[in-house]
Amino acid sequence: GYLLTEGADCDLLHIATHGYADPDFPEFSGLLLSGADATAPYAVLTAQEVYTWPLQARLVTLSACQTALGKSVEGEGLLGLSRAFIFAGAQDVLCSLWPVSDESTKVLMAWFYKNLTDGQPAEDALRNAQKVLMQAEATNHPFFWAGFTLVRGPE
């Protein structure tokens, strides 16, 4: 669909949706997307499809639950969505380790992108955004700020 055609040329690609990890068949881990019409109200973008996507992105943010999870395979590392996006050409993938809070994620992402805009490298931008949430009483528990991790592509 639209994401596959238009997203291929993005420098920054932010996908905020529901995601799921399939630990037994990581290539079937996926992201839920809106469908074409009422007869197909949703579509699924699987890791297997992402592997064949020619991405140009400097950064892909997967603001969805458990997008960093996959199956660890000896000699291969962690298989799943994050690896699929790196294989497709993304330099970095920001993804989640567990179901995250929508409210705290909005705050984290706002600070993350502000930090990126200010010229901070992605890893510093994430760490400094996490510090903002750590310092607020309502979000100082690691559940609110530690759920996102940055996966680096090959240098």
Secondary structure, 3 states (H helix, E strand, C coil): CHHHHHHHHCCEEEEECCEECCCCCHHHCEEEEEEEECCEEEEEEEHHHHHCCCCCCCEEEEECCCCCCEEEECCCEEEEHHHHHHHHCCCEEEEECCCCCHHHHHHHHHHHHHHHHCCCCHHHHHHHHHHHHHHCHHHCCHHHHCCEEEEECCC
